[in-house]
Amino acid sequence: MQTWWLTALGLAAGLCTSLSFVPQVIKAWREGDTDAISKRMYIASLIAYGLWIVHGLMIASVPVILFNALNVVFAGIILVLKLRGLKAAGAR
């Protein structure tokens, strides 16, 4: 298989994966309702995405690096919103 096909496949897969976060980010941002979001899951996800970035750097894969960095941003936003929600609930 030619290399550009593998890169195109990686870009398409990464785009789909990263875009799957967008509805959750929008809902958590607008509504502020993060009760059903698992803090542990997003912490584990951030660790996993960080490891994928390291892997992507080791194999010099732009799609792996790019989309896992984007996933870190999205998962980080959701985790921050979750932690803010926990803090606000504790203050009540």
Residue frames as a rotation matrix with the C-alpha (Angstrom) as fourth column:
MET 1
0.583 0.813 0.000 0.00
0.813 -0.583 0.000 0.00
0.000 0.000 -1.000 0.00
GLN 2
-0.081 -0.607 0.790 1.27
0.528 -0.699 -0.482 3.46
0.845 0.378 0.377 -0.81
THR 3
-0.713 -0.342 -0.612 2.25
0.697 -0.254 -0.670 5.72
0.074 -0.904 0.420 2.08
TRP 4
-0.906 0.367 0.213 -0.13
-0.350 -0.930 0.113 8.54
0.239 0.028 0.971 1.19
TRP 5
-0.038 0.920 -0.390 -3.11
-0.146 0.381 0.913 6.18
0.988 0.092 0.120 1.56
LEU 6
-0.104 -0.079 -0.991 -2.01
0.867 0.482 -0.130 5.30
0.488 -0.873 0.018 5.08
THR 7
-0.939 -0.253 -0.235 -1.68
0.334 -0.837 -0.433 8.98
-0.087 -0.485 0.870 5.94
ALA 8
-0.622 0.775 0.112 -5.10
-0.500 -0.503 0.705 9.76
0.603 0.382 0.701 4.43
LEU 9
0.100 0.634 -0.766 -6.64
0.321 0.708 0.628 6.89
0.942 -0.309 -0.133 6.40
GLY 10
-0.428 -0.363 -0.828 -5.01
0.891 -0.018 -0.453 8.15
0.150 -0.932 0.331 9.60
LEU 11
-0.994 0.079 0.080 -6.25
-0.082 -0.996 -0.041 11.68
0.076 -0.047 0.996 8.94
ALA 12
-0.272 0.956 -0.114 -9.81
-0.381 0.002 0.924 10.48
0.884 0.295 0.364 8.31
ALA 13
0.115 0.278 -0.954 -9.83
0.655 0.700 0.283 8.29
0.746 -0.658 -0.101 11.43
GLY 14
-0.690 -0.467 -0.553 -8.32
0.724 -0.439 -0.533 11.03
0.006 -0.767 0.641 13.57
LEU 15
-0.855 0.434 0.285 -10.82
-0.320 -0.873 0.368 13.59
0.409 0.223 0.885 12.32
CYS 16
0.065 0.920 -0.388 -13.73
-0.069 0.392 0.918 11.30
0.995 -0.033 0.089 13.19
THR 17
-0.043 -0.161 -0.986 -12.30
0.887 0.447 -0.112 10.59
0.459 -0.880 0.123 16.64
SER 18
-0.891 -0.375 -0.257 -11.64
0.452 -0.789 -0.416 14.23
-0.046 -0.487 0.872 17.44
LEU 19
-0.680 0.691 0.246 -14.98
-0.403 -0.632 0.661 15.43
0.612 0.351 0.709 16.12
SER 20
-0.024 0.689 -0.724 -16.74
0.468 0.648 0.601 12.95
0.884 -0.324 -0.338 18.40
PHE 21
-0.543 -0.247 -0.803 -15.72
0.839 -0.209 -0.503 15.18
-0.043 -0.946 0.320 21.34
VAL 22
-0.908 0.065 0.414 -17.32
0.063 -0.955 0.289 18.32
0.414 0.289 0.863 19.95
PRO 23
0.051 0.995 0.089 -20.95
0.008 -0.090 0.996 17.60
0.999 -0.050 -0.013 21.00
GLN 24
0.362 0.035 -0.932 -19.83
0.866 0.357 0.350 16.79
0.345 -0.933 0.099 24.56
VAL 25
-0.699 -0.670 -0.248 -17.73
0.714 -0.675 -0.189 19.95
-0.041 -0.309 0.950 24.80
ILE 26
-0.700 0.491 0.518 -20.58
-0.089 -0.780 0.619 22.10
0.708 0.387 0.590 23.49
LYS 27
0.322 0.888 -0.327 -23.15
0.248 0.254 0.935 20.53
0.914 -0.382 -0.139 25.82
ALA 28
0.157 -0.332 -0.930 -20.94
0.983 0.147 0.113 20.78
0.099 -0.932 0.349 28.91
TRP 29
-0.843 -0.531 0.084 -19.96
0.530 -0.847 -0.040 24.36
0.093 0.011 0.996 28.03
ARG 30
-0.565 0.682 0.464 -23.47
-0.167 -0.645 0.746 25.64
0.808 0.344 0.478 27.32
GLU 31
0.437 0.875 -0.209 -25.44
-0.039 0.250 0.967 23.75
0.899 -0.415 0.143 29.95
GLY 32
-0.209 -0.609 0.765 -22.78
-0.844 -0.282 -0.456 23.38
0.494 -0.741 -0.455 32.62
ASP 33
0.697 0.522 0.492 -24.20
-0.693 0.666 0.274 19.93
-0.184 -0.532 0.826 33.38
THR 34
-0.103 -0.824 -0.557 -21.27
-0.760 0.426 -0.490 17.59
0.642 0.372 -0.671 33.96
ASP 35
0.167 0.235 0.958 -22.82
-0.916 0.396 0.063 15.25
-0.364 -0.888 0.281 36.54
ALA 36
0.904 0.290 0.313 -22.83
-0.173 0.919 -0.354 12.26
-0.390 0.266 0.882 34.17
ILE 37
0.617 -0.749 -0.242 -19.24
-0.386 -0.020 -0.922 12.82
0.686 0.662 -0.302 33.04
SER 38
0.885 -0.344 -0.313 -16.65
0.465 0.668 0.581 10.53
0.009 -0.660 0.751 34.61
LYS 39
0.750 -0.662 -0.005 -13.64
-0.642 -0.729 0.239 12.43
-0.162 -0.176 -0.971 35.95
ARG 40
0.129 -0.724 0.677 -11.54
-0.252 0.636 0.729 9.25
-0.959 -0.265 -0.101 36.08
MET 41
0.504 0.120 0.856 -12.34
0.696 0.530 -0.484 8.40
-0.512 0.839 0.184 32.46
TYR 42
0.955 -0.124 0.269 -11.15
0.089 -0.744 -0.662 11.79
0.283 0.656 -0.700 31.24
ILE 43
0.488 -0.840 0.238 -7.99
-0.734 -0.247 0.633 11.62
-0.472 -0.484 -0.737 33.36
ALA 44
0.101 -0.408 0.907 -7.25
0.202 0.901 0.383 8.18
-0.974 0.145 0.174 31.88
SER 45
0.752 0.243 0.613 -8.01
0.635 -0.018 -0.772 9.51
-0.177 0.970 -0.168 28.40
LEU 46
0.890 -0.454 -0.034 -5.60
-0.454 -0.879 -0.146 12.42
0.036 0.145 -0.989 28.82
ILE 47
0.132 -0.855 0.501 -2.85
-0.522 0.370 0.769 10.01
-0.843 -0.363 -0.397 29.87
ALA 48
0.231 0.024 0.973 -3.62
0.569 0.808 -0.155 7.75
-0.790 0.589 0.173 26.90
TYR 49
0.945 0.140 0.295 -3.60
0.323 -0.519 -0.792 10.64
0.042 0.844 -0.535 24.42
GLY 50
0.626 -0.780 -0.006 -0.29
-0.718 -0.579 0.386 11.82
-0.304 -0.237 -0.923 25.86
LEU 51
-0.043 -0.622 0.782 1.18
-0.121 0.780 0.614 8.36
-0.992 -0.068 -0.109 25.31
TRP 52
0.540 0.301 0.786 -0.20
0.709 0.340 -0.618 8.29
-0.453 0.891 -0.030 21.76
ILE 53
0.962 -0.251 -0.111 1.51
-0.275 -0.870 -0.409 11.62
0.006 0.423 -0.906 21.09
VAL 54
0.154 -0.947 0.282 4.82
-0.701 0.096 0.706 10.16
-0.696 -0.307 -0.649 22.28
HIS 55
0.042 -0.059 0.997 4.22
0.410 0.911 0.037 7.12
-0.911 0.408 0.062 20.06
GLY 56
0.868 0.365 0.337 3.39
0.455 -0.313 -0.834 9.38
-0.199 0.877 -0.437 17.11
LEU 57
0.695 -0.693 -0.192 6.62
-0.688 -0.719 0.100 11.30
-0.207 0.062 -0.976 17.64
MET 58
-0.053 -0.755 0.653 8.59
-0.391 0.618 0.682 8.06
-0.919 -0.219 -0.328 17.78
ILE 59
-0.108 0.068 0.992 7.14
0.708 0.706 0.029 6.81
-0.698 0.705 -0.125 14.48
ALA 60
-0.854 -0.261 -0.451 6.94
-0.014 -0.854 0.520 10.31
-0.521 0.450 0.725 12.94
SER 61
-0.504 0.774 0.384 3.21
0.843 0.342 0.416 10.05
0.191 0.533 -0.824 12.22
VAL 62
-0.944 0.145 0.298 1.57
-0.137 -0.989 0.046 13.43
0.301 0.003 0.954 11.66
PRO 63
-0.055 0.998 -0.036 -2.01
-0.259 0.021 0.966 12.11
0.964 0.062 0.257 12.00
VAL 64
0.208 0.096 -0.973 -1.26
0.767 0.601 0.223 10.38
0.607 -0.793 0.051 15.31
ILE 65
-0.716 -0.552 -0.427 0.45
0.698 -0.572 -0.431 13.48
-0.006 -0.607 0.795 16.73
LEU 66
-0.864 0.353 0.358 -2.04
-0.175 -0.879 0.444 16.01
0.471 0.321 0.822 15.37
PHE 67
0.009 0.997 -0.073 -5.28
-0.246 0.073 0.967 14.35
0.969 0.009 0.246 16.37
ASN 68
0.169 0.011 -0.986 -4.13
0.851 0.502 0.151 13.14
0.497 -0.865 0.075 19.76
ALA 69
-0.885 -0.434 -0.170 -2.98
0.464 -0.790 -0.400 16.68
0.039 -0.432 0.901 20.54
LEU 70
-0.586 0.757 0.289 -6.46
-0.442 -0.597 0.669 17.89
0.679 0.264 0.685 19.52
ASN 71
0.251 0.670 -0.699 -8.00
0.279 0.641 0.715 15.17
0.927 -0.375 -0.026 21.69
VAL 72
-0.469 -0.480 -0.741 -5.91
0.861 -0.061 -0.505 16.40
0.197 -0.875 0.442 24.64
VAL 73
-0.962 0.136 0.235 -7.40
-0.144 -0.989 -0.020 19.86
0.230 -0.053 0.972 24.14
PHE 74
-0.160 0.985 -0.066 -11.00
-0.459 -0.015 0.889 18.60
0.874 0.173 0.454 23.94
ALA 75
0.247 0.216 -0.944 -10.67
0.587 0.742 0.324 16.12
0.771 -0.635 0.056 26.82
GLY 76
-0.723 -0.581 -0.374 -8.89
0.662 -0.425 -0.618 18.79
0.200 -0.694 0.692 28.86
ILE 77
-0.732 0.541 0.415 -11.75
-0.444 -0.840 0.313 21.24
0.518 0.045 0.854 28.32
ILE 78
0.247 0.876 -0.415 -14.29
-0.168 0.461 0.872 18.64
0.954 -0.145 0.261 29.40
LEU 79
-0.021 -0.331 -0.943 -12.23
0.837 0.510 -0.198 17.72
0.546 -0.794 0.267 32.48
VAL 80
-0.946 -0.316 0.075 -11.86
0.241 -0.837 -0.492 21.39
0.218 -0.447 0.868 33.48
LEU 81
-0.366 0.893 0.263 -15.62
-0.601 -0.443 0.665 21.89
0.710 0.085 0.699 33.11
LYS 82
0.335 0.437 -0.834 -16.20
0.285 0.797 0.532 18.75
0.898 -0.417 0.143 35.21
LEU 83
-0.413 -0.587 -0.696 -13.85
0.848 0.031 -0.530 19.96
0.333 -0.809 0.485 37.95
ARG 84
-0.907 0.169 0.385 -15.49
-0.215 -0.973 -0.080 23.40
0.362 -0.155 0.919 37.95
GLY 85
0.036 0.989 -0.146 -18.86
-0.413 0.148 0.899 21.69
0.910 0.028 0.414 38.31
LEU 86
0.182 -0.058 -0.982 -17.61
0.698 0.711 0.087 19.64
0.693 -0.701 0.170 41.27
LYS 87
-0.812 -0.550 -0.193 -16.17
0.541 -0.586 -0.604 22.77
0.219 -0.595 0.773 42.89
ALA 88
-0.653 0.648 0.392 -19.44
-0.510 -0.759 0.406 24.68
0.560 0.066 0.826 42.41
ALA 89
0.296 0.779 -0.554 -21.45
-0.047 0.591 0.806 21.75
0.954 -0.212 0.211 43.83
GLY 90
-0.122 -0.447 -0.886 -19.16
0.861 0.397 -0.319 21.62
0.494 -0.801 0.336 46.87
ALA 91
-0.944 -0.262 0.202 -19.61
0.167 -0.905 -0.391 25.33
0.285 -0.336 0.898 47.49
ARG 92
-0.218 0.951 0.219 -23.38
-0.326 -0.282 0.902 24.98
0.920 0.125 0.372 47.78
